[in-house]
C-alpha cells in the first residue's frame, strides 16, 4: 500500500525562508502505528529521497498527534533566483509513492 493511501494528510510548506517542513498525518492510531513499525519514514529515507545529508534533517514522531514531521534546509533560499516553489507546498510529492508493507 502506498503512503498516500493510508495517510490522511501529506504536505510540505515553508518553515521560514531557509527551511521546509513536511507533515505526514493519520486519522487512526492503527494506520499511524503500522507506518511507524514499518520504518519507511525515517530521516535516512528523507536523506535518500531529497539528496541531502542525514545530519541536515530534523525528524519527529508525534505519537499524540498521529503524525511524523521532518524539517530540511531549502535547496534555495525562498524567493532566490531559480526558486520554483516559493511556498514549499509542492515538495511533498516524492513521499506519496512510498510503499508501506501490509
DSSP file (Angstrom, degrees, kcal/mol; ACC not computed):
  #  RESIDUE AA STRUCTURE BP1 BP2  ACC     N-H-->O    O-->H-N    N-H-->O    O-->H-N    TCO  KAPPA ALPHA  PHI   PSI    X-CA   Y-CA   Z-CA
    1    1 A X              0   0    0      0, 0.0    99,-3.7     0, 0.0     2,-0.2   0.000 360.0 360.0 360.0 139.8    0.0    0.0    0.0
    2    2 A X  B >>  -A   99   0A   0     97,-0.2     3,-1.7     1,-0.1     4,-0.8  -0.508 360.0-119.6 -81.1 150.4    1.3    3.5   -0.8
    3    3 A X  H >> S+     0   0    0     95,-2.5     4,-2.3     1,-0.3     3,-0.9   0.863 113.7  61.9 -55.9 -37.6    1.7    6.1    1.9
    4    4 A X  H 34 S+     0   0    0     92,-1.8    -1,-0.3     1,-0.2    93,-0.1   0.718 101.6  53.5 -63.3 -20.3   -0.8    8.3    0.1
    5    5 A X  H <4 S+     0   0    0     -3,-1.7    -1,-0.2    91,-0.2    -2,-0.2   0.701 116.6  33.9 -87.6 -21.1   -3.4    5.6    0.6
    6    6 A X  H << S+     0   0    0     -3,-0.9    21,-0.4    -4,-0.8     2,-0.3   0.658 102.2  79.6-110.1 -18.3   -3.0    5.3    4.4
    7    7 A X     <  -     0   0    0     -4,-2.3    19,-0.3    -5,-0.2     3,-0.2  -0.652  63.1-151.3 -87.2 146.7   -2.1    8.8    5.5
    8    8 A X  S    S+     0   0    0     17,-2.2     2,-0.3     1,-0.3    18,-0.2   0.715  83.5  16.7 -87.3 -21.9   -4.9   11.4    5.9
    9    9 A X  E     +B   25   0B   0     16,-1.6    16,-3.0     2,-0.0     2,-0.4  -0.950  55.9 177.1-153.3 130.2   -2.6   14.3    5.0
   10   10 A X  E     +B   24   0B   0     -2,-0.3     2,-0.3    14,-0.2    14,-0.2  -0.985  27.5 151.6-129.6 120.3    0.8   14.6    3.4
   11   11 A X  E     -B   23   0B   0     12,-2.4    12,-2.4    -2,-0.4     2,-0.3  -0.963  30.5-155.9-147.4 161.8    2.1   18.2    3.0
   12   12 A X  E     +B   22   0B   0     -2,-0.3     2,-0.3    77,-0.3    10,-0.2  -0.963  22.2 158.1-133.8 154.2    5.1   20.4    2.8
   13   13 A X  E     -B   21   0B   0      8,-2.0     8,-3.0    -2,-0.3    75,-0.2  -0.980  43.7 -71.8-164.7 167.8    5.5   24.1    3.5
   14   14 A X  E     -B   20   0B   0     73,-1.3     6,-0.2    -2,-0.3     3,-0.1  -0.356  23.9-169.7 -65.5 145.8    7.9   26.8    4.4
   15   15 A X  S    S-     0   0    0      4,-2.7     3,-0.3     1,-0.8     2,-0.2  -0.452  76.1 -48.8-125.3  55.1    9.4   26.9    7.9
   16   16 A X  S >  S-     0   0    0      1,-0.1    -1,-0.8     2,-0.1     3,-0.7  -0.414  86.1 -60.4  97.0 178.9   10.9   30.3    7.2
   17   17 A X  T 3  S+     0   0    0      1,-0.2    61,-2.5    -2,-0.2    -1,-0.1   0.585 133.5  43.7 -76.4  -8.6   13.0   31.3    4.2
   18   18 A X  T 3  S+     0   0    0     -3,-0.3    56,-2.2    59,-0.2     2,-0.3   0.444 109.8  49.2-115.6  -1.8   15.7   28.7    4.8
   19   19 A X  E <   - C   0  73B   0     -3,-0.7    -4,-2.7    54,-0.3     2,-0.4  -0.963  56.3-149.4-142.1 154.8   13.8   25.5    5.7
   20   20 A X  E     -BC  14  72B   0     52,-3.1    52,-2.5    -2,-0.3     2,-0.4  -0.932  14.2-155.6-117.5 146.1   11.0   23.3    4.6
   21   21 A X  E     -BC  13  71B   0     -8,-3.0    -8,-2.0    -2,-0.4     2,-0.4  -0.963   3.3-159.3-123.3 144.3    8.8   21.2    6.9
   22   22 A X  E     -BC  12  70B   0     48,-3.1    48,-2.1    -2,-0.4     2,-0.4  -0.960   3.2-165.5-122.8 136.8    6.9   18.1    6.0
   23   23 A X  E     -BC  11  69B   0    -12,-2.4   -12,-2.4    -2,-0.4     2,-0.5  -0.986   7.6-174.5-123.9 133.8    3.9   16.6    7.8
   24   24 A X  E     -BC  10  68B   0     44,-2.4    44,-2.5    -2,-0.4     2,-0.3  -0.968  19.9-177.7-125.1 113.1    2.5   13.1    7.4
   25   25 A X  E     -BC   9  67B   0    -16,-3.0   -17,-2.2    -2,-0.5   -16,-1.6  -0.812  13.0-155.8-119.0 152.6   -0.7   12.7    9.4
   26   26 A X        -     0   0    0     40,-2.0   -19,-0.1    39,-0.3     3,-0.0  -0.924  16.7-148.3-127.8 149.5   -3.0    9.8   10.1
   27   27 A X  S    S+     0   0    0    -21,-0.4     2,-0.4    -2,-0.3    -1,-0.1   0.574  85.4  46.8 -92.6 -10.3   -6.7    9.7   11.1
   28   28 A X  S  > S-     0   0    0      1,-0.1     4,-2.1    38,-0.1     5,-0.2  -0.986  71.2-136.8-134.1 146.1   -6.3    6.4   13.0
   29   29 A X  H  > S+     0   0    0     -2,-0.4     4,-2.8     1,-0.2     5,-0.2   0.842 105.7  59.9 -63.7 -33.6   -3.8    5.2   15.6
   30   30 A X  H  > S+     0   0    0      2,-0.2     4,-2.1     1,-0.2    -1,-0.2   0.930 107.3  43.0 -62.3 -47.0   -3.7    1.8   13.8
   31   31 A X  H  > S+     0   0    0      2,-0.2     4,-2.3     1,-0.2     5,-0.2   0.919 114.8  50.8 -65.8 -43.6   -2.5    3.3   10.5
   32   32 A X  H  X S+     0   0    0     -4,-2.1     4,-2.6     1,-0.2    -2,-0.2   0.943 112.3  46.2 -58.7 -48.6    0.0    5.5   12.3
   33   33 A X  H  X S+     0   0    0     -4,-2.8     4,-2.9     1,-0.2    -1,-0.2   0.864 110.0  54.4 -64.4 -36.7    1.4    2.6   14.3
   34   34 A X  H  X S+     0   0    0     -4,-2.1     4,-1.6    -5,-0.2    -1,-0.2   0.931 112.2  43.1 -63.2 -45.0    1.6    0.4   11.2
   35   35 A X  H  X>S+     0   0    0     -4,-2.3     4,-1.0     2,-0.2     5,-0.8   0.905 114.2  51.4 -67.4 -40.7    3.7    3.0    9.3
   36   36 A X  H ><5S+     0   0    0     -4,-2.6     3,-0.7    -5,-0.2    -2,-0.2   0.934 111.1  47.4 -61.4 -46.5    5.8    3.7   12.4
   37   37 A X  H 3<5S+     0   0    0     -4,-2.9    -1,-0.2     1,-0.2    -2,-0.2   0.826 104.9  61.6 -63.9 -31.6    6.5    0.0   12.8
   38   38 A X  H 3<5S-     0   0    0     -4,-1.6    -1,-0.2    -5,-0.2    -2,-0.2   0.784  95.2-141.9 -68.9 -26.4    7.4   -0.4    9.1
   39   39 A X  T <<5 +     0   0    0     -4,-1.0    -3,-0.1    -3,-0.7     3,-0.1   0.696  60.8 128.0  73.9  19.1   10.3    2.0    9.4
   40   40 A X      < +     0   0    0     -5,-0.8     2,-0.7     1,-0.2    -4,-0.1   0.669  61.9  62.3 -82.9 -15.1    9.6    3.6    6.0
   41   41 A X  S    S+     0   0    0     -6,-0.4     2,-0.3    -5,-0.1    -1,-0.2  -0.816  73.9 133.0-113.1  92.0    9.5    7.2    7.3
   42   42 A X     >  -     0   0    0     -2,-0.7     4,-2.2    -3,-0.1     5,-0.2  -0.873  68.7-110.3-132.6 164.2   12.9    7.9    8.7
   43   43 A X  H  > S+     0   0    0     -2,-0.3     4,-2.5     1,-0.2     5,-0.1   0.871 120.2  56.0 -62.0 -36.4   15.5   10.7    8.5
   44   44 A X  H  > S+     0   0    0      2,-0.2     4,-1.9     1,-0.2    -1,-0.2   0.891 106.4  49.8 -63.4 -39.2   17.7    8.3    6.5
   45   45 A X  H  > S+     0   0    0      2,-0.2     4,-2.7     1,-0.2    -2,-0.2   0.918 110.2  50.2 -65.3 -43.5   14.9    7.8    4.0
   46   46 A X  H  X S+     0   0    0     -4,-2.2     4,-3.0     1,-0.2     5,-0.2   0.913 107.7  54.2 -59.9 -42.7   14.4   11.5    3.6
   47   47 A X  H  X>S+     0   0    0     -4,-2.5     5,-1.3     1,-0.2     4,-1.0   0.913 111.7  44.7 -58.4 -43.1   18.1   12.0    3.1
   48   48 A X  H  <5S+     0   0    0     -4,-1.9    -2,-0.2     2,-0.2    -1,-0.2   0.920 115.5  46.5 -67.6 -44.0   18.0    9.5    0.2
   49   49 A X  H  <5S+     0   0    0     -4,-2.7    -2,-0.2     1,-0.2    -1,-0.2   0.921 122.9  33.1 -65.2 -45.1   14.8   10.9   -1.3
   50   50 A X  H  <5S-     0   0    0     -4,-3.0    -1,-0.2    -5,-0.2    -2,-0.2   0.428 103.8-124.3 -98.0   0.8   15.9   14.6   -1.2
   51   51 A X  T  <5 +     0   0    0     -4,-1.0     2,-0.3    -5,-0.2    -3,-0.2   0.882  66.3 124.6  63.0  42.1   19.6   14.0   -1.7
   52   52 A X      < -     0   0    0     -5,-1.3    -1,-0.2    -6,-0.2    -2,-0.1  -0.896  68.2 -85.9-128.5 159.7   20.8   15.8    1.4
   53   53 A X    >   -     0   0    0     -2,-0.3     3,-1.8     1,-0.1     4,-0.1  -0.347  32.4-125.5 -65.1 144.0   23.0   14.7    4.3
   54   54 A X  G >  S+     0   0    0      1,-0.3     3,-1.9     2,-0.2    -1,-0.1   0.850 108.9  65.0 -55.4 -36.8   21.3   12.9    7.2
   55   55 A X  G 3  S+     0   0    0      1,-0.3    -1,-0.3     3,-0.0    -2,-0.1   0.691  94.1  60.7 -63.8 -18.4   22.7   15.4    9.6
   56   56 A X  G <  S+     0   0    0     -3,-1.8     2,-0.5     2,-0.0    17,-0.4   0.400  89.9  88.7 -88.9   3.3   20.6   18.2    7.9
   57   57 A X    <   -     0   0    0     -3,-1.9     2,-0.5    -4,-0.1    15,-0.2  -0.880  57.7-160.1-111.0 130.1   17.3   16.5    8.7
   58   58 A X  E     -D   71   0B   0     13,-2.3    13,-2.3    -2,-0.5     2,-0.4  -0.936  19.5-172.5-101.2 126.4   15.2   17.0   11.9
   59   59 A X  E     -D   70   0B   0     -2,-0.5     2,-0.4    11,-0.2    11,-0.2  -0.966   6.9-178.8-126.5 137.4   12.8   14.1   12.3
   60   60 A X  E     -D   69   0B   0      9,-2.8     9,-2.5    -2,-0.4     2,-0.6  -0.998  20.1-154.1-136.6 136.8   10.0   13.8   14.9
   61   61 A X  E     -D   68   0B   0     -2,-0.4     2,-0.9     7,-0.2     7,-0.2  -0.963  15.1-164.0-104.4 117.3    7.4   11.1   15.6
   62   62 A X  E >>> +D   67   0B   0      5,-3.4     5,-1.9    -2,-0.6     4,-0.8  -0.755  10.7 178.2-106.7  85.2    4.5   12.8   17.2
   63   63 A X  G >45S+     0   0    0     -2,-0.9     3,-0.8     1,-0.3    -1,-0.2   0.876  78.4  51.3 -58.7 -42.9    2.5    9.9   18.8
   64   64 A X  G 345S+     0   0    0      1,-0.2    -1,-0.3     2,-0.1    -2,-0.1   0.810 116.5  41.2 -67.3 -27.9   -0.2   12.1   20.4
   65   65 A X  G <45S-     0   0    0     -3,-0.6   -39,-0.3     2,-0.2    -1,-0.2   0.461 105.5-127.2 -95.6  -2.2   -0.9   13.8   17.0
   66   66 A X  T <<5 +     0   0    0     -3,-0.8   -40,-2.0    -4,-0.8     2,-0.3   0.941  69.9 120.6  54.5  50.5   -0.6   10.6   15.0
   67   67 A X  E   < -CD  25  62B   0     -5,-1.9    -5,-3.4   -42,-0.2     2,-0.4  -0.975  58.5-144.5-146.3 153.3    2.0   12.4   12.8
   68   68 A X  E     -CD  24  61B   0    -44,-2.5   -44,-2.4    -2,-0.3     2,-0.4  -0.924  21.6-166.6-111.1 143.9    5.5   12.4   11.5
   69   69 A X  E     -CD  23  60B   0     -9,-2.5    -9,-2.8    -2,-0.4     2,-0.4  -0.999   7.3-180.0-135.9 135.3    7.3   15.7   11.0
   70   70 A X  E     -CD  22  59B   0    -48,-2.1   -48,-3.1    -2,-0.4     2,-0.4  -0.986   7.6-164.6-132.1 142.1   10.5   16.3    9.1
   71   71 A X  E     +CD  21  58B   0    -13,-2.3   -13,-2.3    -2,-0.4     2,-0.3  -0.994  13.3 171.4-127.7 137.4   12.4   19.6    8.5
   72   72 A X  E     -C   20   0B   0    -52,-2.5   -52,-3.1    -2,-0.4     2,-0.1  -0.943  39.8 -92.5-137.4 158.2   15.1   20.1    5.9
   73   73 A X  E     -C   19   0B   0    -17,-0.4   -54,-0.3    -2,-0.3     2,-0.1  -0.471  47.8-108.4 -67.1 142.8   17.1   23.0    4.5
   74   74 A X        -     0   0    0    -56,-2.2     3,-0.1     1,-0.1    -1,-0.1  -0.469  19.1-129.7 -65.9 143.3   15.5   24.6    1.4
   75   75 A X  S    S+     0   0    0      1,-0.2     2,-0.3    -2,-0.1    -1,-0.1   0.815  96.4  16.4 -65.2 -27.6   17.5   23.8   -1.7
   76   76 A X  S    S-     0   0    0    -59,-0.1    -1,-0.2     4,-0.0     3,-0.1  -0.984  97.9 -95.5-138.4 148.3   17.4   27.6   -2.4
   77   77 A X    >   -     0   0    0     -2,-0.3     3,-2.6     1,-0.1   -59,-0.2  -0.385  60.0 -86.5 -60.2 139.9   16.5   30.5   -0.1
   78   78 A X  T 3  S+     0   0    0    -61,-2.5    -1,-0.1     1,-0.3     3,-0.1  -0.252 114.3  10.5 -52.8 127.2   12.9   31.4   -0.5
   79   79 A X  T 3  S+     0   0    0      1,-0.3    -1,-0.3    -3,-0.1     3,-0.1   0.346  93.0 139.5  85.4  -6.2   12.4   33.8   -3.4
   80   80 A X  S X  S-     0   0    0     -3,-2.6     3,-2.4     1,-0.2    -1,-0.3  -0.268  70.7 -77.9 -64.2 157.3   16.0   33.4   -4.7
   81   81 A X  T 3  S+     0   0    0      1,-0.3    -1,-0.2    -3,-0.1     3,-0.1  -0.372 124.0  24.5 -54.7 128.1   16.6   33.3   -8.4
   82   82 A X  T 3  S+     0   0    0      1,-0.3     2,-0.8    -3,-0.1    -1,-0.3   0.375  80.8 140.3  93.7  -3.7   15.6   29.8   -9.5
   83   83 A X    <   -     0   0    0     -3,-2.4    -1,-0.3     1,-0.2     3,-0.3  -0.639  26.3-178.4 -73.9 110.1   13.2   29.1   -6.6
   84   84 A X  S    S+     0   0    0     -2,-0.8     2,-0.2     1,-0.2    -1,-0.2   0.435  71.9  43.7 -91.9   0.1   10.4   27.2   -8.3
   85   85 A X    >   -     0   0    0      1,-0.1     3,-1.3     3,-0.0    -1,-0.2  -0.630  62.0-178.8-147.0  80.9    8.2   26.8   -5.2
   86   86 A X  T 3  S+     0   0    0     -3,-0.3    -1,-0.1     1,-0.3    -2,-0.1   0.794  86.8  37.8 -53.4 -34.2    8.0   30.0   -3.2
   87   87 A X  T 3  S-     0   0    0    -74,-0.1   -73,-1.3    -9,-0.0    -1,-0.3   0.483 100.9-127.3-101.1  -3.5    5.8   28.4   -0.5
   88   88 A X    X   +     0   0    0     -3,-1.3     3,-0.9   -75,-0.2     4,-0.2   0.625  68.7 131.4  70.5  11.5    7.3   24.9   -0.4
   89   89 A X  T 3   +     0   0    0      1,-0.2   -77,-0.3     2,-0.1     3,-0.1   0.489  64.8  50.2 -79.5  -3.3    3.9   23.4   -1.0
   90   90 A X  T >  S+     0   0    0      1,-0.1     3,-0.9   -79,-0.1    -1,-0.2   0.345  82.1  90.9-113.5   5.7    4.9   21.1   -3.8
   91   91 A X  T <  S+     0   0    0     -3,-0.9     3,-0.5     1,-0.2    -2,-0.1   0.580  70.8  72.8 -81.6  -8.9    7.9   19.4   -2.2
   92   92 A X  T >>  +     0   0    0      1,-0.2     3,-2.6    -4,-0.2     4,-0.6   0.643  66.6  98.8 -78.3 -14.5    5.9   16.5   -0.6
   93   93 A X  G X4 S+     0   0    0     -3,-0.9     3,-1.3     1,-0.3     4,-0.5   0.793  73.9  59.2 -50.1 -41.3    5.3   14.7   -4.0
   94   94 A X  G 34 S+     0   0    0     -3,-0.5     3,-0.3     1,-0.2    -1,-0.3   0.715 100.0  60.3 -63.1 -16.3    8.1   12.1   -3.7
   95   95 A X  G X4 S+     0   0    0     -3,-2.6     3,-1.6     1,-0.2   -92,-0.3   0.751  85.6  76.8 -80.0 -23.2    6.5   10.9   -0.4
   96   96 A X  T << S+     0   0    0     -3,-1.3   -92,-1.8    -4,-0.6   -91,-0.2   0.837  95.5  45.2 -59.4 -37.0    3.2    9.9   -2.0
   97   97 A X  T 3  S+     0   0    0     -4,-0.5    -1,-0.3    -3,-0.3     2,-0.2   0.306  75.7 131.4 -95.8   9.8    4.5    6.6   -3.6
   98   98 A X    <   -     0   0    0     -3,-1.6   -95,-2.5     1,-0.1     2,-0.4  -0.460  59.3-126.2 -61.2 128.9    6.5    5.3   -0.6
   99   99 A X  B     -A    2   0A   0    -97,-0.2     2,-0.5    -2,-0.2   -97,-0.2  -0.669  20.6-161.2 -82.0 127.6    5.4    1.7   -0.2
  100  100 A X        -     0   0    0    -99,-3.7   -65,-0.1    -2,-0.4   -66,-0.0  -0.949  24.1-120.6-108.0 120.7    4.2    0.7    3.2
  101  101 A X              0   0    0     -2,-0.5   -63,-0.1     1,-0.2   -61,-0.1  -0.275 360.0 360.0 -60.1 144.5    4.3   -3.1    3.9
  102  102 A X              0   0    0    -64,-0.0    -1,-0.2     0, 0.0   -68,-0.0   0.472 360.0 360.0 -69.0 360.0    0.9   -4.6    4.7
